[in-house]
């Protein structure tokens, strides 16, 4: 049954997703053909997310916000879980997402100056 926007079905069971949540658990497989590079990446990743000047909880909230800004469903899933595990609550997580949304929206708007510059050049 096709009844959703753009001719897509609204039934969840009829919708195939490009992103399979099960793939998140397979992330380490990315190093299968390049284990040295994968080890360097995962070591760096672990160091970045370790407690430092920022707590692990703060870093997870930042990661969740960035995940939304870059629209990575795997990252959203991973950091939603990490935020909860590190003690954040849904209100804090939602606020972090709104921060990312404000920055992303502001970045789009400020690019309007590029448009204005182009219009001024063309109008001369």
C-alpha positions as CSV (number, residue, x, y, z in Angstrom):
1,X,0.0,0.0,0.0
2,X,1.5,3.3,-1.1
3,X,0.0,6.2,0.9
4,X,2.9,8.2,2.3
5,X,4.8,11.2,0.9
6,X,6.6,10.6,-2.4
7,X,4.7,7.4,-3.0
8,X,6.3,5.6,-0.1
9,X,4.5,3.2,2.2
10,X,3.8,4.4,5.7
11,X,4.0,0.8,7.0
12,X,7.2,0.2,8.9
13,X,7.4,-3.4,7.8
14,X,7.3,-2.3,4.2
15,X,10.2,0.1,4.5
16,X,13.7,-1.0,3.9
17,X,16.4,1.2,5.2
18,X,19.8,1.8,3.8
19,X,21.1,1.9,7.3
20,X,20.8,-1.4,9.2
21,X,21.2,-0.8,13.0
22,X,22.9,-4.2,13.2
23,X,25.8,-2.8,11.2
24,X,26.8,-0.6,14.1
25,X,28.0,-3.7,15.9
26,X,30.1,-4.6,12.9
27,X,32.1,-1.4,12.9
28,X,35.3,-3.1,13.9
29,X,35.2,-5.1,10.7
30,X,36.2,-1.9,8.9
31,X,39.7,-2.8,9.8
32,X,39.7,-6.2,8.2
33,X,41.8,-5.3,5.2
34,X,43.7,-2.5,6.9
35,X,44.3,-3.5,10.5
36,X,47.1,-1.1,11.2
37,X,45.0,1.9,10.1
38,X,42.0,0.6,12.0
39,X,44.0,0.2,15.2
40,X,45.4,3.7,14.9
41,X,41.9,5.1,14.4
42,X,40.3,3.1,17.2
43,X,43.2,4.0,19.6
44,X,42.7,7.6,18.7
45,X,38.9,7.3,19.1
46,X,39.3,5.8,22.6
47,X,41.7,8.5,23.6
48,X,39.4,11.3,22.5
49,X,36.5,9.9,24.4
50,X,38.4,9.1,27.6
51,X,38.0,11.4,30.6
52,X,40.0,14.6,30.2
53,X,39.2,18.2,30.6
54,X,35.7,17.2,29.6
55,X,33.9,14.3,31.3
56,X,32.9,11.2,29.4
57,X,29.3,12.3,29.8
58,X,30.0,15.8,28.3
59,X,31.8,14.2,25.4
60,X,28.9,11.8,24.7
61,X,26.5,14.8,24.7
62,X,28.8,16.6,22.2
63,X,29.0,13.5,20.1
64,X,25.2,13.1,20.1
65,X,24.8,16.8,18.9
66,X,27.4,16.3,16.2
67,X,25.8,13.1,15.1
68,X,22.6,14.9,14.5
69,X,24.4,17.8,12.7
70,X,26.1,15.3,10.3
71,X,23.0,13.2,10.2
72,X,24.7,9.8,11.0
73,X,22.0,7.3,12.1
74,X,24.7,4.9,13.4
75,X,26.2,7.7,15.5
76,X,22.8,8.9,16.7
77,X,22.1,5.3,17.9
78,X,25.5,4.9,19.5
79,X,25.6,8.2,21.3
80,X,22.0,8.1,22.4
81,X,22.9,4.9,24.2
82,X,26.3,6.3,25.4
83,X,24.6,9.4,26.8
84,X,22.1,7.3,28.8
85,X,24.9,5.1,30.1
86,X,27.0,8.1,31.2
87,X,24.0,9.5,33.1
88,X,22.4,12.0,30.8
89,X,18.7,12.2,30.6
90,X,16.4,12.7,27.6
91,X,15.9,16.4,28.4
92,X,19.7,17.1,28.3
93,X,20.1,15.0,25.2
94,X,17.2,16.9,23.5
95,X,18.8,20.2,24.5
96,X,22.1,19.1,22.9
97,X,20.3,18.3,19.7
98,X,18.8,21.8,19.7
99,X,22.2,23.3,20.1
100,X,23.4,21.4,17.0
101,X,20.3,22.5,15.2
102,X,20.8,26.1,16.1
103,X,24.4,26.0,14.9
104,X,23.5,24.2,11.7
105,X,20.7,26.6,11.0
106,X,22.8,29.6,11.8
107,X,25.5,28.3,9.4
108,X,22.9,28.1,6.7
109,X,21.7,31.6,7.3
110,X,25.1,33.2,7.5
111,X,25.8,31.8,4.0
112,X,23.0,34.1,2.9
113,X,25.8,36.7,3.0
114,X,27.5,34.8,0.2
115,X,24.2,35.2,-1.8
116,X,24.0,38.9,-1.0
117,X,27.6,39.4,-2.1
118,X,26.9,37.6,-5.4
119,X,23.7,39.7,-5.9
120,X,25.7,42.9,-5.3
121,X,28.3,41.9,-7.9
122,X,25.7,40.9,-10.4
123,X,23.7,44.1,-9.8
124,X,26.6,46.4,-10.4
